[in-house]
């Protein structure tokens, strides 16, 4: 039965849910985002995070749980390696920009121009 699968999150993820007092968020992670491990957590896109965070606010309201600083706690929860949520981009976007930085396009026709404030 699928309900049994909800309890199959790994120990790191479960500890983070407890650390930030987000235990009900496990339901959203597992059923909506298919997030069951810390590794899964690292690859969730910014858009998927926003949807799940919105669902968390709705869930808190439905359960009658005060959502004091829920936004802040969710932000800390997602920031598992002090990565994507700090910079406001997903890990996939960061990998893209790292790759793009070393291409001919970034060193092409306009590469000699400097932007204001770039020295």
C-alpha positions as CSV (number, residue, x, y, z in Angstrom):
1,X,0.0,0.0,0.0
2,X,1.3,3.5,-0.8
3,X,0.8,4.8,2.7
4,X,3.5,2.5,3.9
5,X,6.0,4.1,1.4
6,X,5.5,7.5,3.1
7,X,7.6,6.3,6.0
8,X,10.5,5.2,3.8
9,X,12.4,8.5,3.9
10,X,16.0,8.2,4.8
11,X,17.4,9.1,8.3
12,X,19.0,12.4,7.1
13,X,15.7,13.6,5.6
14,X,13.7,12.6,8.7
15,X,16.2,14.3,11.0
16,X,15.9,17.5,8.9
17,X,12.1,17.4,9.1
18,X,12.4,17.1,12.9
19,X,15.1,19.7,13.2
20,X,13.0,22.4,11.5
21,X,9.7,21.2,12.9
22,X,8.3,20.3,9.5
23,X,7.1,16.7,10.2
24,X,3.9,17.1,8.2
25,X,5.9,18.2,5.2
26,X,7.0,14.6,4.7
27,X,3.7,13.8,3.1
28,X,4.2,16.5,0.4
29,X,7.9,15.5,-0.2
30,X,7.0,11.8,-0.7
31,X,3.8,12.0,-2.6
32,X,4.1,15.3,-4.5
33,X,7.8,15.6,-5.0
34,X,8.9,12.0,-4.9
35,X,11.7,13.1,-2.4
36,X,12.7,10.2,-0.1
37,X,16.4,10.9,0.5
38,X,18.9,13.7,1.0
39,X,20.2,13.0,-2.5
40,X,16.7,13.5,-3.9
41,X,16.5,16.8,-1.9
42,X,19.6,18.1,-3.6
43,X,18.2,17.8,-7.1
44,X,14.7,19.3,-6.7
45,X,14.4,22.4,-9.0
46,X,13.5,25.8,-7.7
47,X,10.0,25.6,-9.3
48,X,9.3,22.2,-7.7
49,X,10.4,23.7,-4.3
50,X,8.1,26.6,-4.7
51,X,5.1,24.4,-5.5
52,X,5.9,22.1,-2.5
53,X,6.4,25.1,-0.2
54,X,3.0,26.5,-1.4
55,X,1.5,23.1,-0.6
56,X,3.1,23.2,2.8
57,X,1.3,26.5,3.6
58,X,-2.0,24.9,2.5
59,X,-1.3,21.8,4.6
60,X,-0.5,23.8,7.7
61,X,-3.8,25.8,7.2
62,X,-5.8,22.6,6.8
63,X,-4.2,21.0,9.9
64,X,-4.7,24.2,11.9
65,X,-0.9,24.5,12.6
66,X,0.3,28.1,13.2
67,X,2.7,28.8,10.3
68,X,5.0,31.1,12.3
69,X,8.2,31.5,10.3
70,X,7.2,28.5,8.1
71,X,8.8,30.2,5.1
72,X,12.1,30.6,6.9
73,X,12.1,27.0,8.2
74,X,11.4,25.7,4.7
75,X,14.2,27.7,3.3
76,X,16.6,26.3,5.9
77,X,15.3,22.8,5.2
78,X,16.0,23.0,1.5
79,X,19.4,24.4,2.1
80,X,20.9,21.0,2.8
81,X,24.4,21.8,1.6
82,X,24.3,25.6,1.8
83,X,23.6,25.6,-1.9
84,X,20.7,26.3,-4.2
85,X,18.2,28.0,-1.8
86,X,20.9,30.5,-0.7
87,X,21.6,31.6,-4.3
88,X,18.0,31.3,-5.5
89,X,18.7,28.8,-8.2
90,X,18.5,25.1,-8.6
91,X,21.6,22.9,-8.8
92,X,20.7,22.1,-12.4
93,X,21.0,25.9,-13.3
94,X,24.3,26.2,-11.5
95,X,25.7,23.2,-13.5
96,X,24.5,24.9,-16.7
97,X,26.2,28.2,-15.9
98,X,29.4,26.4,-14.9
99,X,29.3,24.6,-18.3
100,X,28.4,27.7,-20.2
101,X,31.2,29.7,-18.7
102,X,33.8,27.7,-20.5
103,X,32.3,27.9,-24.0
104,X,33.1,30.0,-27.1
105,X,29.9,32.0,-26.6
106,X,31.0,33.4,-23.3
107,X,34.3,34.5,-24.8
108,X,32.9,35.6,-28.2
109,X,32.4,39.0,-29.9
110,X,31.3,40.9,-26.8
111,X,33.8,39.4,-24.3
112,X,36.0,42.5,-24.5
113,X,33.2,44.7,-23.1
114,X,33.0,45.1,-19.4
115,X,29.8,45.7,-17.4
116,X,29.4,48.6,-15.1
117,X,30.9,47.6,-11.7
118,X,32.9,44.7,-13.1
119,X,36.1,46.6,-12.9
